[in-house]
Amino acid sequence: MKEINLHLGCGGDNIKGWINIDNYDCTSADSSRSGANYDMKMDIRTLDAAPGSVDRILLVHVLEHFVRWEAVALLAQFYRLLKPGGLLIMEHPDLDGCIKMYLEGKVTIDTPLGKLNKGFTQFYGNQWDELEYETHRYVWTKIEMRQELVKVGFTILTLDNQAHFHVPERDMRVIAQKPLN
């Protein structure tokens, strides 16, 4: 049986072997995204998949675009969709890592507003293109992420700051598994 792997909020990153899903097209007014390269256009809050049918779910810098209560509901939804043994893989800003990077002030990024600290930009997301979907609504700590995932029923396999997709130390990497039983 073929695996079902969902890459949610894919932006311009279409990963082979995954169903790449995003709700937004990239326009010239959006300087934060590398394009829109999805297989399916849909709001991830209304995923249409059978419970227990998905092998892996990947979110890279997506969860911070939702208010906390909405993100918690998404985590529960992902748990329902995953097969027993299925994996939830996420990378997103870590509040503690952002604060540390901000206070150190060493790493900056060019934006239309000028140079901004890469820690600071994660508190609020893209505030310069006036696109609501690019703003950040909540930045998690690893402690509260662990608590919410365990509350939903996940087993935590990885929860660290060794991000593979964006900025190590600033961003957290999470791999959580739906138990087999």
Disulfide bonds with the S-S distance in Angstrom:
none
